[in-house]
Amino acid sequence: MKTIVSLLAFALTLALTSTSVAEEGHAAAGGHGDLSEKMNSLFPPKEADPSKGHAPAKAKLVGPAYFSTVSGDSTELSWEAVEGANEYHVQVATDPNFKWLVAEDFHFKATKFPVSKLETGKHYFWRVAGVKVDNASTHRKAFFATSMFATAGTAAAK
């Protein structure tokens, strides 16, 4: 009995709403279409800025040269200024995967980065990426330019 009552209620609901759904579809073409156009004109879609769609170029590293030996416990990393970059992401590590970071700066503004407290006889890997802060998030940072150097001592000679 419950099944028959449920089916009857369902059929009655379909019968009552089918004409209003058909009328609503017809009205959407005329009445509601104008309303959506008016609303869209009040809130136009944001225009994409083409200048924010390109990441900065890859940095060109100057020094220390690849696989060179540095004397002392400090050095200065340098690279050419990257066109379009407002700042740089700089990393220095003791492994090529940059897991063991010695120094890092996400918002470095200059093109010369001082590194100190270097250990004797070790290899150091460093990389720099240009960052354009105003860009969209997917085009904000360039690819890293990577290099390495060693510090003078017995372990670097092995």
N, CA and C of each residue as an Amber inpcrd file, in Angstrom:
protein
   474
   0.8100000  -1.1890000   0.0000000   0.0000000   0.0000000   0.0000000
   0.8690000   1.2750000   0.0000000   1.9400000   1.2380000   0.8170000
   2.8430000   2.3980000   0.8640000   3.4750000   2.6520000  -0.4970000
   3.7900000   1.5860000  -1.2090000   4.3970000   1.7160000  -2.5270000
   3.4410000   2.3830000  -3.4970000   2.1840000   1.9920000  -3.4580000
   1.1860000   2.5720000  -4.3750000   0.9960000   4.0460000  -4.0670000
   0.9330000   4.4070000  -2.7960000   0.7600000   5.8190000  -2.4150000
   1.9790000   6.6240000  -2.8510000   3.1740000   6.0750000  -2.6730000
   4.3910000   6.7730000  -3.0910000   4.4270000   6.9890000  -4.5890000
   4.0710000   5.9600000  -5.3600000   4.0320000   6.0920000  -6.8200000
   2.9960000   7.1140000  -7.2550000   1.8520000   7.1260000  -6.5890000
   0.8040000   8.0870000  -6.9250000   1.2770000   9.5150000  -6.6280000
   1.9110000   9.7030000  -5.4980000   2.4240000  11.0350000  -5.1440000
   3.4900000  11.4780000  -6.1430000   4.3250000  10.5610000  -6.5530000
   5.3600000  10.8770000  -7.5420000   4.7380000  11.2700000  -8.8810000
   3.7620000  10.5210000  -9.3260000   3.0910000  10.8220000 -10.5980000
   2.3960000  12.1660000 -10.5340000   1.7400000  12.4620000  -9.4140000
   1.0480000  13.7400000  -9.2600000   2.0540000  14.9000000  -9.2670000
   3.1770000  14.7140000  -8.6290000   4.2170000  15.7370000  -8.6280000
   4.7280000  15.9940000 -10.0340000   4.9740000  14.9300000 -10.7870000
   5.4150000  15.0890000 -12.1810000   4.3800000  15.8140000 -13.0130000
   3.1190000  15.4650000 -12.8410000   2.0470000  16.0830000 -13.6310000
   1.9350000  17.5680000 -13.3260000   2.0830000  17.9370000 -12.0730000
   1.9300000  19.3410000 -11.6930000   3.1360000  20.1940000 -12.0990000
   4.3290000  19.6140000 -12.0520000   5.5170000  20.4090000 -12.3350000
   5.9430000  20.3810000 -13.7940000   5.4980000  19.4510000 -14.5820000
   5.9580000  19.3560000 -15.9750000   5.5660000  20.5730000 -16.7930000
   4.3920000  21.1200000 -16.5830000   4.0020000  22.3150000 -17.3400000
   4.7750000  23.5340000 -16.8580000   5.0220000  23.6400000 -15.5640000
   5.7560000  24.8060000 -15.0760000   7.2190000  24.7560000 -15.4950000
   7.8100000  23.5490000 -15.5870000   9.1840000  23.4110000 -16.0540000
   9.2630000  23.8230000 -17.5150000   8.2810000  23.4160000 -18.3100000
   8.2730000  23.7850000 -19.7230000   8.1310000  25.2960000 -19.8770000
   7.2740000  25.9100000 -19.0810000   7.1080000  27.3620000 -19.1580000
   8.3740000  28.0790000 -18.6920000   9.0130000  27.5300000 -17.6660000
  10.2190000  28.1480000 -17.1500000  11.3330000  28.1370000 -18.1870000
  11.4690000  27.0550000 -18.9190000  12.4680000  26.9710000 -19.9730000
  12.1980000  28.0030000 -21.0440000  10.9310000  28.2080000 -21.3850000
  10.5550000  29.1950000 -22.3840000  10.8150000  30.6080000 -21.8670000
  10.5260000  30.8310000 -20.5890000  10.7210000  32.1570000 -20.0040000
  12.2090000  32.4870000 -19.8660000  13.0470000  31.4660000 -19.6770000
  14.4790000  31.7130000 -19.5070000  15.0760000  32.3100000 -20.7600000
  14.5570000  31.9470000 -21.9010000  15.0830000  32.4860000 -23.1480000
  14.7800000  33.9700000 -23.2670000  13.6250000  34.4050000 -22.7480000
  13.2540000  35.8050000 -22.8790000  13.5450000  36.6110000 -21.6360000
  12.8770000  36.2920000 -20.5310000  12.9630000  37.0910000 -19.3140000
  14.2440000  36.9160000 -18.5400000  14.6170000  35.6950000 -18.2640000
  15.8060000  35.4610000 -17.4410000  17.0950000  35.7590000 -18.2030000
  17.0750000  35.6090000 -19.4980000  18.2750000  35.9070000 -20.2810000
  18.6690000  37.3690000 -20.1540000  17.6850000  38.2650000 -20.1680000
  17.9700000  39.6900000 -20.0140000  18.5550000  39.9780000 -18.6370000
  18.0160000  39.3070000 -17.6310000  18.5000000  39.5190000 -16.2720000
  19.9590000  39.0760000 -16.1470000  20.3020000  37.9280000 -16.7370000
  21.6890000  37.4520000 -16.6340000  22.6440000  38.3890000 -17.3840000
  22.2070000  38.9390000 -18.4940000  23.0480000  39.9000000 -19.2140000
  23.2700000  41.1620000 -18.3840000  22.2210000  41.6350000 -17.7060000
  22.3480000  42.8190000 -16.8550000  23.3030000  42.5500000 -15.7010000
  23.1760000  41.3570000 -15.0710000  24.0550000  41.0090000 -13.9520000
  25.5050000  40.8760000 -14.4160000  25.7280000  40.2790000 -15.5860000
  27.0830000  40.1260000 -16.1000000  27.7080000  41.4730000 -16.4500000
  26.8920000  42.4270000 -16.8720000  27.4430000  43.7500000 -17.1770000
  27.8330000  44.4900000 -15.8940000  27.1620000  44.1830000 -14.7770000
  27.5360000  44.7890000 -13.5030000  28.8540000  44.2260000 -12.9770000
  29.0970000  42.9410000 -13.2420000  30.3030000  42.2700000 -12.7600000
  31.0200000  41.6150000 -13.9360000  31.6950000  42.4110000 -14.7720000
  32.3560000  41.8280000 -15.9470000  33.5140000  40.9200000 -15.5230000
  33.8220000  39.9290000 -16.3510000  34.9490000  39.0390000 -16.0190000
  36.2700000  39.8090000 -16.0330000  37.1830000  39.3990000 -15.1670000
  38.4750000  40.0670000 -15.0650000  39.3000000  39.7690000 -16.3080000
  39.8600000  40.8080000 -16.8950000  40.7000000  40.6620000 -18.0790000
  42.0940000  40.1980000 -17.6670000  42.6250000  39.2480000 -18.3870000
  43.9740000  38.7630000 -18.0920000  45.0010000  39.7810000 -18.5710000
  46.0100000  40.0340000 -17.7430000  47.0870000  40.9570000 -18.0870000
  48.1990000  40.1400000 -18.7410000  48.4410000  40.3180000 -20.0460000
  49.4490000  39.5000000 -20.7270000  50.8600000  39.6680000 -20.1720000
  51.1540000  40.8080000 -19.5590000  52.5030000  41.0130000 -19.0150000
  52.7520000  40.1510000 -17.7820000  51.6940000  39.6630000 -17.1470000
  51.8450000  38.8410000 -15.9470000  51.8120000  37.3510000 -16.2660000
  51.8300000  37.0040000 -17.5360000  51.7490000  35.6130000 -17.9310000
  53.0740000  34.9970000 -18.3350000  54.1650000  35.7140000 -18.1410000
  55.4760000  35.1920000 -18.5300000  56.4180000  35.2230000 -17.3350000
  57.0190000  34.0770000 -17.0460000  57.9910000  33.9920000 -15.9580000
  59.2830000  34.6790000 -16.3790000  60.0680000  35.1450000 -15.4180000
  61.3680000  35.7350000 -15.7640000  62.2790000  34.7030000 -16.4270000
  63.2970000  35.1720000 -17.1080000  64.2590000  34.2750000 -17.7600000
  65.1190000  33.5910000 -16.7070000  65.8210000  32.5550000 -17.1330000
  66.7250000  31.8410000 -16.2450000  67.9480000  32.7200000 -15.9740000
  68.3920000  32.7500000 -14.7260000  69.5420000  33.5800000 -14.3410000
  70.8340000  33.0510000 -14.9560000  71.7690000  33.9550000 -15.2250000
  73.1000000  33.5740000 -15.7150000  74.0840000  33.7780000 -14.5640000
  74.6480000  32.6760000 -14.0840000  75.5460000  32.7170000 -12.9360000
  76.9170000  33.2340000 -13.3490000  77.5240000  34.0580000 -12.4970000
  78.8200000  34.6600000 -12.7860000  79.9230000  33.9960000 -11.9700000
  79.7510000  33.8950000 -10.6780000  80.8250000  33.3180000  -9.8770000
  80.3800000  32.9190000  -8.4910000  81.0900000  32.0460000  -7.8700000
  82.2930000  31.3690000  -8.3490000  81.9690000  30.4180000  -9.4960000
  82.9520000  30.2300000 -10.3640000  82.7710000  29.3840000 -11.5440000
  82.4930000  27.9390000 -11.1250000  81.8670000  27.2040000 -12.0370000
  81.5160000  25.8100000 -11.7610000  82.7580000  24.9970000 -11.4070000
  82.6910000  24.2670000 -10.3190000  83.7250000  23.3690000  -9.8120000
  85.0180000  24.0920000  -9.4440000  84.9460000  25.3840000  -9.1820000
  86.1440000  26.1160000  -8.7490000  86.3610000  25.8920000  -7.2480000
  87.5490000  26.2120000  -6.8000000  87.8870000  26.0660000  -5.3840000
  87.9710000  27.4450000  -4.7490000  87.3210000  27.5950000  -3.6210000
  87.2680000  28.8630000  -2.8890000  88.1260000  28.7150000  -1.6480000
  88.9570000  29.7190000  -1.3800000  89.7740000  29.6730000  -0.1580000
  89.0720000  30.4760000   0.9310000  89.2350000  30.0420000   2.1430000
  88.6130000  30.7380000   3.2690000  87.2570000  30.1390000   3.6160000
  86.6060000  30.7540000   4.6020000  85.3240000  30.2170000   5.0590000
  84.1340000  31.0500000   4.5850000  84.3700000  31.9390000   3.6150000
  83.2650000  32.7150000   3.0570000  83.5380000  33.0390000   1.5900000
  82.4610000  33.3170000   0.8640000  82.5600000  33.7070000  -0.5420000
  81.3340000  34.5280000  -0.9010000  81.3360000  35.0450000  -2.1080000
  80.1930000  35.8220000  -2.5870000  79.7160000  35.2140000  -3.8950000
  78.4690000  34.8000000  -3.9170000  77.8600000  34.2590000  -5.1330000
  77.3350000  35.4300000  -5.9530000  77.5200000  35.3830000  -7.2650000
  77.0300000  36.4940000  -8.0880000  76.4330000  35.9720000  -9.3840000
  75.5060000  36.7420000  -9.9270000  74.8280000  36.4110000 -11.1680000
  74.3910000  37.7020000 -11.8400000  74.0830000  37.6020000 -13.1210000
  73.6140000  38.7740000 -13.8670000  72.1610000  39.0580000 -13.5000000
  71.7900000  40.3370000 -13.5260000  70.4040000  40.7140000 -13.2420000
  69.4800000  40.1060000 -14.2970000  68.3560000  39.5870000 -13.8470000
  67.3860000  38.9620000 -14.7370000  66.3180000  39.9870000 -15.0960000
  66.0990000  40.1780000 -16.3890000  65.0940000  41.1320000 -16.8360000
  63.7090000  40.6800000 -16.3880000  62.9760000  41.5930000 -15.7540000
  61.6230000  41.2940000 -15.3030000  61.5440000  40.7380000 -13.8930000
  62.6650000  40.4080000 -13.2810000  62.6490000  39.8600000 -11.9200000
  62.7730000  40.9860000 -10.8920000  61.9230000  40.9580000  -9.8670000
  61.9940000  41.9430000  -8.7830000  62.9070000  41.4570000  -7.6650000
  63.0130000  40.1330000  -7.5330000  63.8170000  39.5440000  -6.4660000
  64.2790000  38.1630000  -6.8990000  65.0580000  37.5180000  -6.0310000
  65.6430000  36.2180000  -6.3730000  65.4430000  35.2260000  -5.2300000
  65.3140000  33.9710000  -5.6040000  65.2900000  32.8800000  -4.6280000
  66.6590000  32.2170000  -4.7160000  67.4220000  32.2780000  -3.6110000
  68.8000000  31.7790000  -3.5740000  68.8890000  30.6350000  -2.5690000
  69.5660000  29.5570000  -2.9660000  69.7940000  28.4250000  -2.0750000
  71.2420000  27.9700000  -2.1680000  71.8240000  27.5940000  -1.0350000
  73.1630000  27.0150000  -0.9650000  73.0370000  25.7610000  -0.1130000
  73.5870000  24.6430000  -0.6150000  73.4630000  23.3720000   0.1010000
  74.7480000  22.5660000  -0.0210000  74.8480000  21.5270000   0.7980000
  76.0110000  20.6380000   0.7430000  75.7280000  19.3870000  -0.0750000
  74.5390000  19.3000000  -0.6870000  74.2050000  18.1550000  -1.5380000
  73.5250000  18.6610000  -2.8120000  73.6340000  17.9210000  -3.9160000
  73.0640000  18.3890000  -5.1860000  71.5370000  18.3960000  -5.2230000
  70.8830000  17.7390000  -4.2850000  69.4170000  17.7390000  -4.2280000
  68.8520000  18.8640000  -3.3630000  69.7410000  19.6540000  -2.7700000
  69.3810000  20.7940000  -1.9270000  68.5220000  20.3910000  -0.7300000
  68.8490000  19.2210000  -0.1830000  68.1740000  18.7670000   1.0330000
  68.8340000  19.3890000   2.2620000  70.1560000  19.4800000   2.2520000
  70.9030000  20.0100000   3.4000000  71.3080000  21.4540000   3.1120000
  70.3810000  22.3700000   3.3310000  70.6080000  23.7860000   3.0390000
  71.5240000  24.4330000   4.0650000  72.4560000  25.2290000   3.5680000
  73.3650000  26.0070000   4.4050000  72.8440000  27.4420000   4.4880000
  72.2780000  27.9370000   3.3870000  71.7140000  29.2900000   3.3350000
  70.5600000  29.3010000   2.3390000  69.5650000  30.1330000   2.6340000
  68.4260000  30.2840000   1.7130000  67.7770000  31.6330000   1.9510000
  67.3880000  32.2710000   0.8520000  66.6530000  33.5320000   0.9280000
  65.6280000  33.5390000  -0.1960000  64.3630000  33.6600000   0.1580000
  63.2750000  33.6480000  -0.8280000  63.0760000  35.0120000  -1.4900000
  63.4840000  36.0790000  -0.8310000  63.1980000  37.4340000  -1.3010000
  64.4600000  38.2860000  -1.3510000  65.5030000  37.7800000  -1.9690000
  66.7730000  38.5010000  -2.0520000  66.6990000  39.5090000  -3.1940000
  67.1080000  40.7410000  -2.9470000  66.9390000  41.8180000  -3.9330000
  68.1680000  42.0800000  -4.8020000  69.3720000  41.7770000  -4.3330000
  70.5950000  42.1040000  -5.0630000  71.0520000  40.9280000  -5.9280000
  72.1610000  41.1200000  -6.6580000  72.7070000  40.0540000  -7.5130000
  74.0110000  39.4830000  -6.9580000  74.3250000  39.8150000  -5.7120000
  75.5070000  39.2620000  -5.0320000  75.0620000  38.7870000  -3.6590000
  75.2750000  37.5000000  -3.4040000  74.8060000  36.8750000  -2.1680000
  76.0000000  36.3910000  -1.3470000  76.2440000  36.9680000  -0.1540000
  77.3770000  36.5340000   0.6680000  77.0590000  35.2300000   1.4110000
  78.0150000  34.3220000   1.4090000  77.8780000  33.0590000   2.1330000
  79.0620000  32.9390000   3.0780000  78.7790000  32.6440000   4.3380000
  79.8670000  32.5200000   5.3190000  79.7260000  31.2060000   6.0760000
  80.6740000  30.9450000   6.9430000  80.7320000  29.7370000   7.7650000
  80.8400000  28.4710000   6.9090000  81.6020000  28.5660000   5.8200000
  81.8240000  27.4010000   4.9630000  82.8530000  26.4910000   5.6150000
  82.6320000  25.1920000   5.5140000  83.5510000  24.2170000   6.0980000
  84.6650000  23.8830000   5.1040000  85.8450000  23.6350000   5.6220000
  87.0040000  23.2960000   4.7950000  86.8160000  21.9330000   4.1430000
  87.1970000  21.8440000   2.8680000  87.1930000  20.5710000   2.1590000
  85.8290000  20.0280000   1.8030000  84.8650000  20.8690000   1.5560000
  83.5180000  20.4060000   1.1940000  83.1020000  20.9630000  -0.1620000
  82.1710000  20.2660000  -0.7890000  81.5370000  20.7660000  -2.0080000
  80.2500000  21.4830000  -1.6150000  79.9920000  22.6030000  -2.2630000
  78.7680000  23.3610000  -2.0270000  78.0530000  23.5630000  -3.3560000
  76.7530000  23.3940000  -3.3330000  75.9140000  23.5620000  -4.5160000
  75.0490000  24.7920000  -4.2830000  74.8990000  25.6100000  -5.3140000
  74.0910000  26.8110000  -5.1790000  73.2460000  27.0250000  -6.4190000
  72.1070000  27.6670000  -6.2060000  71.2010000  27.9400000  -7.3230000
  70.4150000  29.2250000  -7.0720000  70.0230000  29.8240000  -8.1860000
  69.3070000  31.1080000  -8.1540000  68.1610000  31.0530000  -9.1610000
  67.0100000  31.5850000  -8.7560000  65.8580000  31.7160000  -9.6600000
  65.3130000  33.1320000  -9.5540000  65.0600000  33.7530000 -10.7020000
  64.4480000  35.0750000 -10.7110000  62.9710000  34.9710000 -10.3660000
  62.4620000  35.9560000  -9.6130000  61.0600000  35.9670000  -9.1870000
  60.4490000  37.3100000  -9.5660000  59.2820000  37.2470000 -10.1980000
  58.5200000  38.4610000 -10.5000000  57.2870000  38.4460000  -9.6050000
  57.3150000  39.2410000  -8.5580000  56.3140000  39.1980000  -7.4980000
  54.9100000  39.4840000  -8.0040000  54.7570000  40.3740000  -8.9720000
  53.4380000  40.7900000  -9.4410000  52.7580000  39.7610000 -10.3420000
  53.4750000  38.7650000 -10.7860000  52.9150000  37.7920000 -11.7300000
  51.8790000  36.8860000 -11.0860000  51.1240000  36.2250000 -11.9750000
  50.2200000  35.1770000 -11.5200000  51.0550000  34.0680000 -10.8950000
  50.4780000  33.3040000  -9.9960000  51.2560000  32.3220000  -9.2210000
  51.9350000  31.2780000 -10.1030000  51.3560000  30.9260000 -11.2380000
  51.9640000  29.9080000 -12.0970000  53.1280000  30.4410000 -12.9220000
  53.2780000  31.7590000 -13.0030000  54.3590000  32.3670000 -13.7910000
  55.2420000  33.2560000 -12.9320000  55.2960000  32.9750000 -11.6520000
  55.9870000  33.8440000 -10.7160000  57.4980000  33.6330000 -10.6970000
  57.9330000  32.3750000 -10.7320000  59.3530000  32.0800000 -10.5560000
  59.9190000  31.3900000 -11.7880000  61.1530000  31.7790000 -12.1450000
  61.8610000  31.1650000 -13.2730000  62.4600000  29.8280000 -12.8400000
  63.0370000  29.1200000 -13.7900000  63.7640000  27.8990000 -13.4690000
  65.0570000  28.2660000 -12.7580000  65.5210000  27.3760000 -11.9010000
  66.7790000  27.6050000 -11.1920000  67.9670000  27.4490000 -12.1320000
  68.9690000  28.2810000 -11.9400000  70.2900000  28.1100000 -12.5580000
  71.1830000  27.5820000 -11.4480000  71.8730000  26.4780000 -11.6970000
  72.5950000  25.7770000 -10.6380000  74.0890000  25.6810000 -10.9330000
  74.8880000  25.7450000  -9.8920000  76.3310000  25.5850000 -10.0030000
  76.8660000  24.9850000  -8.7070000  78.1670000  24.7720000  -8.6530000
  78.7790000  24.2490000  -7.4340000  80.2090000  24.7470000  -7.3210000
  80.7330000  24.7210000  -6.1080000  82.1170000  25.0780000  -5.8510000
  82.5860000  24.2410000  -4.6760000  83.8980000  24.2380000  -4.4760000
  84.4890000  23.4830000  -3.3460000  85.2940000  24.4600000  -2.5110000
  85.4750000  24.1060000  -1.2540000  86.3530000  24.8850000  -0.3950000
  87.7010000  24.2010000  -0.3110000  88.7350000  24.9640000  -0.1820000
  90.0940000  24.4180000  -0.1470000  90.2690000  23.5420000   1.0940000
  90.9710000  22.4550000   0.9100000  91.2240000  21.5450000   2.0270000
  91.4240000  20.1340000   1.5170000  91.6960000  19.2090000   2.4130000
  92.0180000  17.8400000   2.0160000  90.8170000  17.0880000   1.4660000
  89.6240000  17.3040000   1.9840000  88.4560000  16.5290000   1.5350000
  88.0610000  16.8770000   0.1150000  88.2380000  18.1300000  -0.3360000
  87.8500000  18.5450000  -1.6840000  88.7770000  17.9360000  -2.7300000
  89.9850000  17.6020000  -2.3520000  90.9520000  17.0560000  -3.3050000
  90.6970000  15.5830000  -3.6080000  89.8810000  14.9110000  -2.8120000
  89.6320000  13.4670000  -3.0100000  88.8120000  13.2010000  -4.2240000
